Structure formats: structure tokens, C-alpha cells
Amino acid sequence: MMHKPIRRDSLLERAARTYDFGAQLRARTPQYAPVPDLPELREQRAVVEPVEPAAPVDRPDAPELDPTFLAIPAELRAPVGQELPDSFYDTPELTDIAGIDRGMLAEAGMIVPGAPVGPLAEEFRLIKRQLLITRERIAQASGGSGQADKARTALVCSARPGDGKTFCAVNLALSLAAERDTEVLLVDADFAKPDVLAQLGMAEQPGMLDALADSRIDVETLVIRTDVGGLSILPAGTKTATDTELLASARTRTVLARLLEANSRRIVIFDSPPALAASPAAVLAMLVGQVMLVVRADRTPESELREAVQRLDGCDEIALVLNAVSFVPGGHRYGTYYGQESGK
């Protein structure tokens, strides 16, 4: 007599009992409203209306048609792309994290977090390395005085509009954010024509000028944390005709000290207005440890460059960055190494 073999539960069946997969499916299946048990309706065909399920969480990192990803509760989903520092998870409300539009960065020819390393990323690696070396030198020379915190601040400026200072400021901030031991706060200090948030696909919000004008505002509450690990943004804030005077007040040093003490790993990068077009640049130069002066290769006259340096002489450390350089075919460039020359 043959015995029927004992059927054992499959791995899937055992897992289904342990983890309630059905709950996820039920959460995404339209539920139906109960039909009242009335005599006049018993012999009629009940018309049941589907109840709309809760709207899915709109996350920029969620694939549109990936059911496996959608089955994971939103609060348990891991961020996509760059590994975020531990400090990213300090806040209980992840809705406070602003998403940066990677598509806009790519269209503008900027560094895209998580994308393969290319020539632009390597260029800004060199630039940031010099900035970090200068920061270390300033900190060591300070001997533990107040200048040590000043070493963690830098100003990105240009002689006149159109030289690419905001382009360089955003890319420098994105490059610094990739460092293991630092975090970066990018401050939009071009108060007359703020453009940092627009470059990142973000809406304007209260910022630096609001904190300078009202001593009751804690500037740290205006800092926008982003979904790029290690990168935060401080908007320019509400426009005013007295922006230079606000910057020159004692309140500015208090606000800057607050930004630095809030995070000991933080480097503060200011994107200022052009030195020859607006006065705030000269005031900011006196508050930072170093200045990165962007020079456009095909249009910045030497006379204007010299004048800009004179206006920024409140800072002892001024470095020039040559922007929009035309490379000679066959010359040395990073595109050759990364296989990104035309035709490859």
C-alpha cells in the first residue's frame, strides 16, 4: 500500500504567514461601502460604490511602475542614490526634506548627484580640494581663536553678471556634499537676483534677509535640508532695499555664528552678487575665510578683474576660477580619461 506523501508548505506560503503580504494588497484594492440591510433593497441588486484608496505618497525617488517598491511602506523606503549621512535621519519628519530636480541639473550641464563621474565633476573636485586645503591652513593659523570658524566659510563671486558664479557655487556645493567628513550649506546671498533655488527646481522661501531683519527668527529654522546627502540650502529671503545695511550690522555675525555652531561639520558657501554690480559682495568678503572669484575666460577684462579684487580685499584669501574655457582639440582634459570626448 502506497502512502500519499506529506505535502510541506512552500517557502512562499511560510513567508506569507509570517509577513502579512495580504495587508499590502488589501491596502491597494478598492474597498466597497456596506449596503444597508433594508427590506426594500433585499430583492434589488445592490449598487456598491468603490471607496477611493488613500493617495500614494508622492516621492521623487519612487519608480512609477515598480510594484515591489510600492509594497514597501513609505516610511521604510531607503533613499535612492547617494548614501546619506547619519545626521540626515535626525529629524522625525522626512517631509521636511526638499527634493532637488536632477533633470534640471542635467539640462543645465551641472553635476548630477549619483551620476557617473565626468569631466565637470573632476574639475570641481580640484577646485574644492584647494578650498579645503585653504580652510585647513586658515584653521591652523588661527591657533584655536575665532578665526577657526571663519575658515569654514567661503564666498563665490564674480566681477560682473553672466560670468557663471551661481553655476560654480551650485556645483561646488554639490561636490563638497559628496565629502565624507563635511556637510555644506549653500546660502543664496545674491539678494537682488536670487537664483539658487530656481537652479535646483525649488520654490522661493523665507531666508537670510528675514533672519537678519528680525532677531526673533532662528536662522537655522529657515535652512532647507535636501535629498542630496550633506547638502542644505538657505534662501535669500524677502527682498529689501536695505540688504547691504543689514549685512553690515552686528546681527549678521550672530546669524553666521548660529549657522556654524549648529553643525560642526558644516561649510557655509555664499553665492553673492557680482562685486562690480552690487555692494553686498564687499561686505560679505569681510565675513568669510576665503573668496572664490569666478572669471569668464572669453569676456572678463583684466581691468574689471583687478577692480573686483580690490573691492573684495576685506578677505585675505582670494582665489581665481577660470570659467568657460575653450579646450584645444587633442589637449589634456578629463573627458579623454572618462571616454566622453565627442564621437566616443
ZIHU-V605478 format. One record per residue. N is the residue number from 1. RES is the residue in one small letter. PSI is psi in radians with two decimals (* if undefined). BURIAL is 1 if it has 24 or more other C-alpha atoms within 12 Angstrom, else 0. D_LAST is the distance of its C-alpha to the last C-alpha in whole Angstrom. Layout:
# ZIHU-V605478
n=N res=RES psi=PSI burial=BURIAL d_last=D_LAST
n=N res=RES psi=PSI burial=BURIAL d_last=D_LAST
This chain:
# ZIHU-V605478
n=1 res=m psi=2.23 burial=0 d_last=73
n=2 res=m psi=2.36 burial=0 d_last=69
n=3 res=h psi=2.40 burial=0 d_last=68
n=4 res=k psi=2.23 burial=0 d_last=65
n=5 res=p psi=2.52 burial=0 d_last=62
n=6 res=i psi=2.22 burial=0 d_last=61
n=7 res=r psi=2.17 burial=0 d_last=58
n=8 res=r psi=2.58 burial=0 d_last=56
n=9 res=d psi=2.49 burial=0 d_last=54
n=10 res=s psi=2.90 burial=0 d_last=50
n=11 res=l psi=-0.68 burial=0 d_last=48
n=12 res=l psi=-0.72 burial=0 d_last=47
n=13 res=e psi=-0.73 burial=0 d_last=51
n=14 res=r psi=-0.67 burial=0 d_last=52
n=15 res=a psi=-0.62 burial=0 d_last=49
n=16 res=a psi=-0.57 burial=0 d_last=50
n=17 res=r psi=-0.55 burial=0 d_last=53
n=18 res=t psi=-0.78 burial=0 d_last=52
n=19 res=y psi=2.13 burial=0 d_last=49
n=20 res=d psi=1.36 burial=0 d_last=50
n=21 res=f psi=-0.54 burial=0 d_last=47
n=22 res=g psi=-0.51 burial=0 d_last=50
n=23 res=a psi=-0.68 burial=0 d_last=50
n=24 res=q psi=-0.69 burial=0 d_last=46
n=25 res=l psi=-0.71 burial=0 d_last=47
n=26 res=r psi=-0.59 burial=0 d_last=50
n=27 res=a psi=-0.42 burial=0 d_last=49
n=28 res=r psi=0.03 burial=0 d_last=46
n=29 res=t psi=2.26 burial=0 d_last=49
n=30 res=p psi=2.27 burial=0 d_last=51
n=31 res=q psi=2.73 burial=0 d_last=54
n=32 res=y psi=2.45 burial=0 d_last=57
n=33 res=a psi=2.45 burial=0 d_last=60
n=34 res=p psi=2.57 burial=0 d_last=64
n=35 res=v psi=2.20 burial=0 d_last=66
n=36 res=p psi=2.47 burial=0 d_last=70
n=37 res=d psi=1.29 burial=0 d_last=72
n=38 res=l psi=2.51 burial=0 d_last=75
n=39 res=p psi=-0.72 burial=0 d_last=77
n=40 res=e psi=-0.21 burial=0 d_last=76
n=41 res=l psi=-0.16 burial=0 d_last=73
n=42 res=r psi=-0.64 burial=0 d_last=73
n=43 res=e psi=0.04 burial=0 d_last=74
n=44 res=q psi=2.65 burial=0 d_last=71
n=45 res=r psi=2.12 burial=0 d_last=67
n=46 res=a psi=2.40 burial=0 d_last=66
n=47 res=v psi=1.98 burial=0 d_last=63
n=48 res=v psi=2.34 burial=0 d_last=60
n=49 res=e psi=2.27 burial=0 d_last=58
n=50 res=p psi=2.47 burial=0 d_last=55
n=51 res=v psi=2.22 burial=0 d_last=54
n=52 res=e psi=2.25 burial=0 d_last=51
n=53 res=p psi=2.85 burial=0 d_last=49
n=54 res=a psi=2.47 burial=0 d_last=48
n=55 res=a psi=2.41 burial=0 d_last=45
n=56 res=p psi=2.67 burial=0 d_last=42
n=57 res=v psi=2.23 burial=0 d_last=40
n=58 res=d psi=1.77 burial=0 d_last=38
n=59 res=r psi=2.34 burial=1 d_last=35
n=60 res=p psi=-0.35 burial=0 d_last=31
n=61 res=d psi=0.08 burial=1 d_last=30
n=62 res=a psi=2.12 burial=0 d_last=32
n=63 res=p psi=2.48 burial=0 d_last=30
n=64 res=e psi=-0.67 burial=0 d_last=32
n=65 res=l psi=0.59 burial=0 d_last=33
n=66 res=d psi=1.70 burial=0 d_last=33
n=67 res=p psi=-0.51 burial=0 d_last=37
n=68 res=t psi=-0.77 burial=0 d_last=36
n=69 res=f psi=-0.72 burial=0 d_last=35
n=70 res=l psi=-0.39 burial=1 d_last=38
n=71 res=a psi=-0.23 burial=1 d_last=40
n=72 res=i psi=2.24 burial=0 d_last=40
n=73 res=p psi=2.48 burial=0 d_last=42
n=74 res=a psi=-0.66 burial=0 d_last=41
n=75 res=e psi=-0.19 burial=0 d_last=42
n=76 res=l psi=-0.04 burial=0 d_last=41
n=77 res=r psi=2.36 burial=0 d_last=37
n=78 res=a psi=2.48 burial=0 d_last=35
n=79 res=p psi=2.53 burial=1 d_last=32
n=80 res=v psi=2.49 burial=0 d_last=29
n=81 res=g psi=-2.27 burial=0 d_last=26
n=82 res=q psi=2.44 burial=1 d_last=27
n=83 res=e psi=2.27 burial=0 d_last=30
n=84 res=l psi=2.57 burial=1 d_last=33
n=85 res=p psi=2.83 burial=0 d_last=36
n=86 res=d psi=-0.59 burial=0 d_last=39
n=87 res=s psi=-0.31 burial=0 d_last=40
n=88 res=f psi=-0.56 burial=1 d_last=38
n=89 res=y psi=0.16 burial=0 d_last=41
n=90 res=d psi=-0.53 burial=0 d_last=44
n=91 res=t psi=2.38 burial=0 d_last=45
n=92 res=p psi=-0.30 burial=0 d_last=46
n=93 res=e psi=1.71 burial=0 d_last=45
n=94 res=l psi=-0.18 burial=0 d_last=41
n=95 res=t psi=-0.24 burial=0 d_last=42
n=96 res=d psi=-0.13 burial=0 d_last=42
n=97 res=i psi=2.17 burial=1 d_last=38
n=98 res=a psi=2.44 burial=1 d_last=36
n=99 res=g psi=2.35 burial=1 d_last=33
n=100 res=i psi=2.32 burial=1 d_last=30
n=101 res=d psi=1.75 burial=1 d_last=28
n=102 res=r psi=-0.58 burial=1 d_last=24
n=103 res=g psi=-0.71 burial=0 d_last=23
n=104 res=m psi=-0.67 burial=0 d_last=24
n=105 res=l psi=-0.78 burial=1 d_last=23
n=106 res=a psi=-0.73 burial=0 d_last=19
n=107 res=e psi=-0.56 burial=0 d_last=20
n=108 res=a psi=0.01 burial=0 d_last=22
n=109 res=g psi=0.44 burial=0 d_last=18
n=110 res=m psi=3.02 burial=1 d_last=21
n=111 res=i psi=2.33 burial=1 d_last=20
n=112 res=v psi=2.01 burial=1 d_last=21
n=113 res=p psi=2.31 burial=1 d_last=23
n=114 res=g psi=-0.23 burial=1 d_last=22
n=115 res=a psi=2.81 burial=0 d_last=18
n=116 res=p psi=2.55 burial=0 d_last=16
n=117 res=v psi=2.29 burial=0 d_last=16
n=118 res=g psi=-2.99 burial=1 d_last=13
n=119 res=p psi=-0.76 burial=0 d_last=14
n=120 res=l psi=-0.77 burial=1 d_last=17
n=121 res=a psi=-0.69 burial=1 d_last=19
n=122 res=e psi=-0.66 burial=0 d_last=19
n=123 res=e psi=-0.77 burial=1 d_last=20
n=124 res=f psi=-0.35 burial=1 d_last=23
n=125 res=r psi=-0.71 burial=1 d_last=23
n=126 res=l psi=-0.74 burial=0 d_last=25
n=127 res=i psi=-0.83 burial=1 d_last=27
n=128 res=k psi=-0.54 burial=1 d_last=28
n=129 res=r psi=-0.70 burial=0 d_last=29
n=130 res=q psi=-0.68 burial=1 d_last=31
n=131 res=l psi=-0.74 burial=1 d_last=33
n=132 res=l psi=-0.62 burial=1 d_last=34
n=133 res=i psi=-0.76 burial=0 d_last=35
n=134 res=t psi=-0.70 burial=1 d_last=37
n=135 res=r psi=-0.79 burial=1 d_last=38
n=136 res=e psi=-0.70 burial=1 d_last=40
n=137 res=r psi=-0.73 burial=0 d_last=41
n=138 res=i psi=-0.72 burial=1 d_last=43
n=139 res=a psi=-0.71 burial=0 d_last=44
n=140 res=q psi=-0.66 burial=0 d_last=46
n=141 res=a psi=-0.41 burial=0 d_last=47
n=142 res=s psi=-0.41 burial=0 d_last=49
n=143 res=g psi=0.57 burial=0 d_last=51
n=144 res=g psi=0.10 burial=0 d_last=51
n=145 res=s psi=-3.01 burial=0 d_last=52
n=146 res=g psi=-0.29 burial=0 d_last=51
n=147 res=q psi=-0.30 burial=0 d_last=48
n=148 res=a psi=-0.71 burial=1 d_last=47
n=149 res=d psi=-0.63 burial=1 d_last=46
n=150 res=k psi=-0.48 burial=1 d_last=45
n=151 res=a psi=-0.35 burial=1 d_last=42
n=152 res=r psi=0.29 burial=1 d_last=40
n=153 res=t psi=2.54 burial=1 d_last=40
n=154 res=a psi=2.64 burial=1 d_last=38
n=155 res=l psi=2.25 burial=1 d_last=37
n=156 res=v psi=2.12 burial=1 d_last=34
n=157 res=c psi=3.05 burial=1 d_last=35
n=158 res=s psi=2.94 burial=1 d_last=34
n=159 res=a psi=-0.76 burial=1 d_last=37
n=160 res=r psi=2.98 burial=1 d_last=36
n=161 res=p psi=2.68 burial=1 d_last=35
n=162 res=g psi=0.08 burial=0 d_last=31
n=163 res=d psi=-0.15 burial=1 d_last=30
n=164 res=g psi=0.45 burial=1 d_last=28
n=165 res=k psi=-0.74 burial=1 d_last=30
n=166 res=t psi=-0.68 burial=1 d_last=30
n=167 res=f psi=-0.80 burial=1 d_last=26
n=168 res=c psi=-0.65 burial=1 d_last=27
n=169 res=a psi=-0.77 burial=1 d_last=30
n=170 res=v psi=-0.79 burial=1 d_last=28
n=171 res=n psi=-0.66 burial=1 d_last=25
n=172 res=l psi=-0.75 burial=1 d_last=27
n=173 res=a psi=-0.76 burial=1 d_last=29
n=174 res=l psi=-0.67 burial=1 d_last=27
n=175 res=s psi=-0.75 burial=1 d_last=26
n=176 res=l psi=-0.58 burial=1 d_last=29
n=177 res=a psi=-0.38 burial=1 d_last=30
n=178 res=a psi=-0.17 burial=1 d_last=28
n=179 res=e psi=2.53 burial=1 d_last=30
n=180 res=r psi=-0.56 burial=0 d_last=32
n=181 res=d psi=0.12 burial=0 d_last=35
n=182 res=t psi=2.75 burial=1 d_last=35
n=183 res=e psi=2.73 burial=1 d_last=35
n=184 res=v psi=2.43 burial=1 d_last=35
n=185 res=l psi=2.03 burial=1 d_last=37
n=186 res=l psi=2.05 burial=1 d_last=35
n=187 res=v psi=2.17 burial=1 d_last=38
n=188 res=d psi=1.71 burial=1 d_last=38
n=189 res=a psi=0.23 burial=1 d_last=40
n=190 res=d psi=1.37 burial=1 d_last=39
n=191 res=f psi=-0.55 burial=1 d_last=42
n=192 res=a psi=-0.67 burial=1 d_last=43
n=193 res=k psi=1.18 burial=1 d_last=39
n=194 res=p psi=2.41 burial=1 d_last=38
n=195 res=d psi=-0.07 burial=1 d_last=34
n=196 res=v psi=-0.86 burial=1 d_last=33
n=197 res=l psi=-0.69 burial=1 d_last=34
n=198 res=a psi=-0.66 burial=1 d_last=33
n=199 res=q psi=-0.47 burial=1 d_last=29
n=200 res=l psi=0.04 burial=1 d_last=29
n=201 res=g psi=0.56 burial=0 d_last=31
n=202 res=m psi=2.68 burial=1 d_last=34
n=203 res=a psi=2.63 burial=0 d_last=38
n=204 res=e psi=2.50 burial=1 d_last=40
n=205 res=q psi=2.95 burial=1 d_last=43
n=206 res=p psi=2.64 burial=1 d_last=46
n=207 res=g psi=-2.43 burial=1 d_last=44
n=208 res=m psi=-0.86 burial=1 d_last=45
n=209 res=l psi=-0.61 burial=1 d_last=48
n=210 res=d psi=-0.72 burial=1 d_last=50
n=211 res=a psi=-0.60 burial=1 d_last=50
n=212 res=l psi=-0.61 burial=1 d_last=51
n=213 res=a psi=-0.44 burial=1 d_last=54
n=214 res=d psi=1.92 burial=0 d_last=55
n=215 res=s psi=-0.24 burial=0 d_last=56
n=216 res=r psi=-0.23 burial=0 d_last=57
n=217 res=i psi=2.21 burial=0 d_last=53
n=218 res=d psi=1.98 burial=1 d_last=51
n=219 res=v psi=-0.48 burial=1 d_last=48
n=220 res=e psi=-0.47 burial=1 d_last=46
n=221 res=t psi=-0.23 burial=1 d_last=47
n=222 res=l psi=-0.12 burial=1 d_last=45
n=223 res=v psi=2.30 burial=1 d_last=42
n=224 res=i psi=2.06 burial=1 d_last=39
n=225 res=r psi=2.45 burial=1 d_last=38
n=226 res=t psi=2.97 burial=1 d_last=34
n=227 res=d psi=0.16 burial=1 d_last=32
n=228 res=v psi=2.03 burial=1 d_last=30
n=229 res=g psi=2.22 burial=1 d_last=32
n=230 res=g psi=0.04 burial=1 d_last=33
n=231 res=l psi=2.22 burial=1 d_last=33
n=232 res=s psi=2.78 burial=1 d_last=36
n=233 res=i psi=2.40 burial=1 d_last=37
n=234 res=l psi=1.96 burial=1 d_last=40
n=235 res=p psi=2.93 burial=1 d_last=40
n=236 res=a psi=-0.70 burial=1 d_last=42
n=237 res=g psi=-2.94 burial=1 d_last=45
n=238 res=t psi=2.21 burial=1 d_last=47
n=239 res=k psi=2.56 burial=1 d_last=47
n=240 res=t psi=2.71 burial=0 d_last=50
n=241 res=a psi=-0.08 burial=0 d_last=52
n=242 res=t psi=0.63 burial=0 d_last=52
n=243 res=d psi=-0.71 burial=1 d_last=49
n=244 res=t psi=-0.74 burial=1 d_last=49
n=245 res=e psi=-0.66 burial=0 d_last=53
n=246 res=l psi=-0.73 burial=1 d_last=52
n=247 res=l psi=-0.59 burial=1 d_last=49
n=248 res=a psi=-0.11 burial=0 d_last=52
n=249 res=s psi=2.86 burial=0 d_last=54
n=250 res=a psi=-0.42 burial=0 d_last=55
n=251 res=r psi=-0.58 burial=1 d_last=54
n=252 res=t psi=-0.75 burial=1 d_last=50
n=253 res=r psi=-0.62 burial=1 d_last=51
n=254 res=t psi=-0.76 burial=0 d_last=52
n=255 res=v psi=-0.77 burial=1 d_last=49
n=256 res=l psi=-0.71 burial=1 d_last=47
n=257 res=a psi=-0.65 burial=1 d_last=49
n=258 res=r psi=-0.73 burial=1 d_last=49
n=259 res=l psi=-0.62 burial=1 d_last=45
n=260 res=l psi=-0.69 burial=1 d_last=45
n=261 res=e psi=-0.35 burial=0 d_last=48
n=262 res=a psi=-0.43 burial=0 d_last=46
n=263 res=n psi=1.93 burial=1 d_last=44
n=264 res=s psi=-0.28 burial=0 d_last=44
n=265 res=r psi=0.00 burial=1 d_last=40
n=266 res=r psi=2.39 burial=1 d_last=39
n=267 res=i psi=2.28 burial=1 d_last=37
n=268 res=v psi=2.12 burial=1 d_last=38
n=269 res=i psi=2.16 burial=1 d_last=36
n=270 res=f psi=2.25 burial=1 d_last=37
n=271 res=d psi=1.85 burial=1 d_last=35
n=272 res=s psi=2.94 burial=1 d_last=38
n=273 res=p psi=2.85 burial=1 d_last=39
n=274 res=p psi=2.47 burial=1 d_last=38
n=275 res=a psi=-0.59 burial=1 d_last=40
n=276 res=l psi=-0.06 burial=1 d_last=42
n=277 res=a psi=-0.40 burial=0 d_last=42
n=278 res=a psi=2.60 burial=1 d_last=44
n=279 res=s psi=-0.39 burial=1 d_last=46
n=280 res=p psi=-0.49 burial=1 d_last=45
n=281 res=a psi=-0.75 burial=1 d_last=42
n=282 res=a psi=-0.64 burial=1 d_last=45
n=283 res=v psi=-0.77 burial=1 d_last=47
n=284 res=l psi=-0.58 burial=1 d_last=44
n=285 res=a psi=-0.50 burial=1 d_last=43
n=286 res=m psi=-0.22 burial=1 d_last=47
n=287 res=l psi=-0.25 burial=1 d_last=46
n=288 res=v psi=2.88 burial=1 d_last=43
n=289 res=g psi=-0.49 burial=1 d_last=42
n=290 res=q psi=2.73 burial=1 d_last=39
n=291 res=v psi=2.35 burial=1 d_last=37
n=292 res=m psi=1.87 burial=1 d_last=34
n=293 res=l psi=2.00 burial=1 d_last=34
n=294 res=v psi=2.23 burial=1 d_last=31
n=295 res=v psi=2.15 burial=1 d_last=30
n=296 res=r psi=2.18 burial=1 d_last=28
n=297 res=a psi=-0.59 burial=0 d_last=27
n=298 res=d psi=0.11 burial=0 d_last=27
n=299 res=r psi=-0.28 burial=0 d_last=31
n=300 res=t psi=1.95 burial=1 d_last=33
n=301 res=p psi=2.63 burial=0 d_last=36
n=302 res=e psi=-0.63 burial=0 d_last=37
n=303 res=s psi=-0.72 burial=0 d_last=41
n=304 res=e psi=-0.62 burial=1 d_last=39
n=305 res=l psi=-0.78 burial=1 d_last=38
n=306 res=r psi=-0.71 burial=0 d_last=41
n=307 res=e psi=-0.68 burial=0 d_last=43
n=308 res=a psi=-0.74 burial=1 d_last=41
n=309 res=v psi=-0.69 burial=1 d_last=41
n=310 res=q psi=-0.69 burial=0 d_last=45
n=311 res=r psi=-0.41 burial=1 d_last=45
n=312 res=l psi=0.25 burial=1 d_last=43
n=313 res=d psi=0.05 burial=1 d_last=45
n=314 res=g psi=-0.27 burial=0 d_last=47
n=315 res=c psi=2.36 burial=1 d_last=44
n=316 res=d psi=-0.42 burial=0 d_last=44
n=317 res=e psi=1.82 burial=1 d_last=40
n=318 res=i psi=2.11 burial=1 d_last=38
n=319 res=a psi=2.53 burial=1 d_last=34
n=320 res=l psi=2.43 burial=1 d_last=32
n=321 res=v psi=2.10 burial=1 d_last=28
n=322 res=l psi=2.09 burial=1 d_last=27
n=323 res=n psi=2.70 burial=1 d_last=25
n=324 res=a psi=0.81 burial=0 d_last=22
n=325 res=v psi=2.38 burial=0 d_last=21
n=326 res=s psi=2.05 burial=0 d_last=19
n=327 res=f psi=2.49 burial=0 d_last=17
n=328 res=v psi=2.27 burial=0 d_last=17
n=329 res=p psi=2.32 burial=0 d_last=14
n=330 res=g psi=-0.11 burial=0 d_last=14
n=331 res=g psi=3.07 burial=0 d_last=16
n=332 res=h psi=2.23 burial=0 d_last=16
n=333 res=r psi=2.83 burial=0 d_last=15
n=334 res=y psi=-0.40 burial=0 d_last=14
n=335 res=g psi=-0.56 burial=0 d_last=10
n=336 res=t psi=-0.78 burial=0 d_last=9
n=337 res=y psi=-0.70 burial=0 d_last=11
n=338 res=y psi=0.10 burial=0 d_last=10
n=339 res=g psi=0.56 burial=0 d_last=6
n=340 res=q psi=0.33 burial=0 d_last=6
n=341 res=e psi=2.72 burial=0 d_last=6
n=342 res=s psi=2.40 burial=0 d_last=6
n=343 res=g psi=-0.06 burial=0 d_last=4
n=344 res=k psi=* burial=0 d_last=0
